[in-house]
Amino acid sequence: MAKMGLPVKKSEASKKPVPVKIVNDDAPKIDKSYEEREKRYRAEEALRVLQKAEEHKKDKSLMKDVKQLAKKQINTMKKIC
């Protein structure tokens, strides 16, 4: 004998999307001190990068390897383009 299951009521939910109100559509306001700190951080980072580049330029064996790698990449790009 088959078991009788409990009756299941079908969902009455609508298939239409429910409209949602966006409360805050504005981008967060950034204060002036944050912008100044960000500007200083970017300048400090750029200075570190330039200093590191100068160190690399002075390293003859590293620059030899860099030039060799650059030539390989150029040849690869020539094949692609």
Rosetta blueprint (number, residue, H / E / L):
1 M L
2 A L
3 K L
4 M L
5 G L
6 L L
7 P L
8 V L
9 K L
10 K L
11 S L
12 E L
13 A L
14 S L
15 K L
16 K L
17 P L
18 V L
19 P L
20 V L
21 K L
22 I L
23 V L
24 N L
25 D L
26 D L
27 A L
28 P L
29 K L
30 I L
31 D L
32 K H
33 S H
34 Y H
35 E H
36 E H
37 R H
38 E H
39 K H
40 R H
41 Y H
42 R H
43 A H
44 E H
45 E H
46 A H
47 L H
48 R H
49 V H
50 L H
51 Q H
52 K H
53 A H
54 E H
55 E H
56 H H
57 K H
58 K H
59 D L
60 K H
61 S H
62 L H
63 M H
64 K H
65 D H
66 V H
67 K H
68 Q H
69 L H
70 A H
71 K H
72 K H
73 Q H
74 I H
75 N H
76 T H
77 M H
78 K H
79 K H
80 I H
81 C L
